[in-house]
């Protein structure tokens, strides 16, 4: 059974330090959206804006992203603002020790091994993964959109940074409402954080009959029980 600790707080309580550190240091996140129970995941460039740094447009912590309006994620957000964000500060790789060169090449083997060890060491140094749940807002206020565009551009310097804010680009602001944090290499150590009043996680008890029905595309027999302590 998971050893889960719950950190309850109101909307003005800051995010856990691990989440803030992860949001400040990671380069990308995964954005989960859905429409009529059809999920969609996008790899996104983002900007974390701490509480108090977006006045008067936002008082709490938020995440800023941009999207063109002809994308699946924008379509989903238009109809369903509920989102999940996955952000982490570790690196994974699937790397074979066998390179494209001829078998038995000592130099290539050493190079591959050194690269593999480097990746493993990098992964060992960082070990935070956070799933954040919140509500997205497509900004229609021109002043607010311009403000966050500048924040987003400044946080992503380089010759390609203008692509995030130019043209018919929508600014998406996500206010974080709850989080699940997995630290120290994963396992069953899960830490929860949420704002007051958030709904609990539905717990589903699936009978053998229900599992069989699910395989046939039916949802008959599912027993759903919402808990107060979930996130």
KAUR-V593784 format. One record per residue. OMEGA is omega in degrees with one decimal (NA if undefined). D_CENTER is the distance of its C-alpha to the mean C-alpha in Angstrom with 2 decimals. Layout:
omega:OMEGA d_center:D_CENTER
omega:OMEGA d_center:D_CENTER
This chain:
omega:-176.6 d_center:24.51
omega:172.9 d_center:21.37
omega:-172.2 d_center:22.10
omega:175.7 d_center:19.72
omega:-175.6 d_center:20.29
omega:176.7 d_center:19.46
omega:179.8 d_center:19.26
omega:178.7 d_center:20.35
omega:177.4 d_center:20.86
omega:-173.1 d_center:21.50
omega:-178.7 d_center:19.48
omega:176.7 d_center:20.96
omega:-176.8 d_center:20.00
omega:173.8 d_center:17.64
omega:175.2 d_center:14.33
omega:-176.7 d_center:15.04
omega:-179.4 d_center:16.09
omega:-179.7 d_center:13.86
omega:179.3 d_center:10.66
omega:179.3 d_center:12.59
omega:-179.8 d_center:13.74
omega:180.0 d_center:10.50
omega:-179.8 d_center:9.34
omega:-171.4 d_center:12.91
omega:-179.1 d_center:13.26
omega:-178.9 d_center:10.49
omega:-178.0 d_center:11.40
omega:169.8 d_center:8.62
omega:175.0 d_center:4.96
omega:179.9 d_center:4.61
omega:177.8 d_center:5.54
omega:176.6 d_center:7.39
omega:177.0 d_center:10.77
omega:175.0 d_center:14.15
omega:-178.5 d_center:17.82
omega:176.0 d_center:20.58
omega:173.9 d_center:18.63
omega:-175.4 d_center:17.76
omega:178.4 d_center:14.04
omega:-179.7 d_center:12.60
omega:179.7 d_center:9.66
omega:172.2 d_center:9.67
omega:-170.3 d_center:9.07
omega:163.8 d_center:9.10
omega:-173.3 d_center:10.96
omega:173.2 d_center:10.21
omega:174.9 d_center:12.20
omega:178.8 d_center:11.74
omega:-178.7 d_center:14.93
omega:177.6 d_center:16.29
omega:178.0 d_center:18.41
omega:-177.8 d_center:21.82
omega:179.8 d_center:21.12
omega:178.4 d_center:20.82
omega:3.5 d_center:23.99
omega:-172.8 d_center:25.42
omega:178.2 d_center:22.51
omega:-179.0 d_center:20.02
omega:-175.5 d_center:20.92
omega:174.9 d_center:17.66
omega:177.0 d_center:14.47
omega:177.5 d_center:12.45
omega:-177.9 d_center:10.08
omega:174.0 d_center:12.14
omega:174.3 d_center:11.84
omega:-179.8 d_center:14.86
omega:169.5 d_center:15.95
omega:-171.2 d_center:19.40
omega:-179.4 d_center:20.75
omega:-177.4 d_center:21.74
omega:177.9 d_center:18.40
omega:-178.1 d_center:17.14
omega:178.7 d_center:13.96
omega:176.4 d_center:16.37
omega:-179.7 d_center:18.70
omega:-178.0 d_center:16.28
omega:179.5 d_center:15.20
omega:-177.5 d_center:18.92
omega:-177.1 d_center:19.74
omega:-176.3 d_center:16.79
omega:179.7 d_center:14.71
omega:-178.0 d_center:12.63
omega:168.9 d_center:8.94
omega:177.2 d_center:5.87
omega:174.1 d_center:2.29
omega:179.8 d_center:1.98
omega:179.9 d_center:4.23
omega:-179.2 d_center:7.87
omega:177.7 d_center:11.35
omega:-176.5 d_center:13.32
omega:174.5 d_center:14.96
omega:178.7 d_center:16.23
omega:169.0 d_center:19.09
omega:-173.3 d_center:21.59
omega:178.4 d_center:24.71
omega:176.2 d_center:28.23
omega:179.6 d_center:31.08
omega:179.9 d_center:33.21
omega:-179.2 d_center:33.18
omega:-176.8 d_center:34.79
omega:-177.3 d_center:38.01
omega:-180.0 d_center:41.04
omega:175.7 d_center:40.95
omega:179.6 d_center:42.16
omega:-176.3 d_center:41.14
omega:-177.3 d_center:40.87
omega:179.1 d_center:39.28
omega:179.4 d_center:36.50
omega:178.6 d_center:35.87
omega:180.0 d_center:35.74
omega:179.5 d_center:33.34
omega:-179.9 d_center:30.96
omega:179.3 d_center:31.26
omega:179.2 d_center:30.64
omega:179.0 d_center:27.50
omega:179.7 d_center:26.23
omega:178.2 d_center:27.11
omega:178.7 d_center:25.43
omega:179.0 d_center:22.09
omega:178.4 d_center:22.62
omega:179.0 d_center:23.54
omega:179.6 d_center:20.52
omega:-178.0 d_center:18.27
omega:-177.4 d_center:20.50
omega:-177.1 d_center:20.21
omega:-172.6 d_center:16.49
omega:178.3 d_center:14.92
omega:173.5 d_center:11.95
omega:-177.7 d_center:8.78
omega:171.0 d_center:6.79
omega:-176.1 d_center:5.34
omega:176.9 d_center:5.80
omega:-179.2 d_center:8.17
omega:-178.9 d_center:10.22
omega:-178.9 d_center:12.65
omega:175.8 d_center:12.70
omega:173.8 d_center:16.03
omega:-171.5 d_center:17.65
omega:177.5 d_center:19.96
omega:176.5 d_center:23.60
omega:-174.8 d_center:25.24
omega:-178.9 d_center:26.38
omega:179.2 d_center:26.65
omega:180.0 d_center:23.13
omega:179.0 d_center:21.73
omega:179.2 d_center:23.90
omega:-177.5 d_center:22.93
omega:173.7 d_center:19.19
omega:179.3 d_center:20.08
omega:175.8 d_center:22.07
omega:-177.1 d_center:19.38
omega:179.2 d_center:17.02
omega:-179.3 d_center:19.98
omega:-178.4 d_center:21.07
omega:-179.3 d_center:17.79
omega:-175.9 d_center:17.89
omega:178.9 d_center:21.60
omega:-175.1 d_center:23.54
omega:-178.0 d_center:25.60
omega:-173.8 d_center:22.80
omega:-177.7 d_center:21.03
omega:-179.4 d_center:23.12
omega:-179.8 d_center:21.63
omega:-172.3 d_center:18.60
omega:-177.2 d_center:21.02
omega:177.0 d_center:24.18
omega:-178.3 d_center:25.56
omega:-176.1 d_center:24.45
omega:176.4 d_center:20.88
omega:176.0 d_center:19.07
omega:-177.6 d_center:17.15
omega:178.5 d_center:14.14
omega:179.7 d_center:13.51
omega:174.3 d_center:10.90
omega:-173.9 d_center:12.42
omega:-177.6 d_center:10.54
omega:179.0 d_center:12.71
omega:-177.6 d_center:11.64
omega:168.9 d_center:9.74
omega:-175.9 d_center:10.41
omega:174.6 d_center:11.00
omega:-175.6 d_center:12.59
omega:174.2 d_center:14.94
omega:172.7 d_center:17.99
omega:174.2 d_center:17.35
omega:-174.0 d_center:15.98
omega:-177.8 d_center:18.84
omega:179.7 d_center:19.15
omega:-178.3 d_center:18.36
omega:178.7 d_center:15.65
omega:-177.7 d_center:15.55
omega:174.4 d_center:14.77
omega:177.3 d_center:14.68
omega:172.3 d_center:15.35
omega:179.5 d_center:17.53
omega:173.6 d_center:20.98
omega:179.6 d_center:21.70
omega:-179.4 d_center:18.45
omega:179.4 d_center:19.36
omega:177.6 d_center:19.37
omega:175.3 d_center:17.71
omega:175.2 d_center:20.15
omega:-175.1 d_center:21.85
omega:173.2 d_center:23.44
omega:-175.4 d_center:26.72
omega:177.8 d_center:27.58
omega:178.2 d_center:31.27
omega:179.2 d_center:32.71
omega:-179.4 d_center:34.06
omega:179.7 d_center:30.70
omega:177.8 d_center:29.07
omega:179.2 d_center:31.95
omega:179.6 d_center:31.63
omega:177.8 d_center:27.93
omega:177.9 d_center:29.03
omega:178.6 d_center:31.41
omega:179.9 d_center:28.88
omega:177.8 d_center:30.04
omega:-179.3 d_center:28.29
omega:172.6 d_center:31.57
omega:179.4 d_center:31.72
omega:178.6 d_center:28.21
omega:-175.7 d_center:28.46
omega:178.9 d_center:25.53
omega:179.6 d_center:25.67
omega:177.7 d_center:23.33
omega:-178.4 d_center:23.17
omega:-172.3 d_center:23.15
omega:-177.6 d_center:21.22
omega:174.3 d_center:18.06
omega:NA d_center:14.59
